[in-house]
């Protein structure tokens, strides 16, 4: 909720660039099961772009669930492919946790952190 304006800006930017981004508040249809749909979208997407902020990284719930699921999906992605592209919205301190989780799953490789 708190990071929705940033998520919407990125969504609009990617859509205007000709890509097909997915954002729950824009793409989730009435009556759809949110958790099942989001898991399906994460499992079938080309890239997962978590938006990390000092608010989202300290909050329990959907953000952590989605990120953990994406890291599980990462196990199925060839090591040469980029899948998780985290975007840091502010000076959140917990970004190191994500870096260590990805490195722990993949070893040291090139990573792009925006």
Secondary structure, DSSP 8 states (H G I E B T S, - for coil): -TTHHHHHHHHHHHHHTT-----HHHH--TT--HHHHHHHHHHH-S-B--EE-TTTTT--SHHHHHHHHHHHHHTTS-TTS--B--EE-S--TTHHHHHHHHHHHH-S------
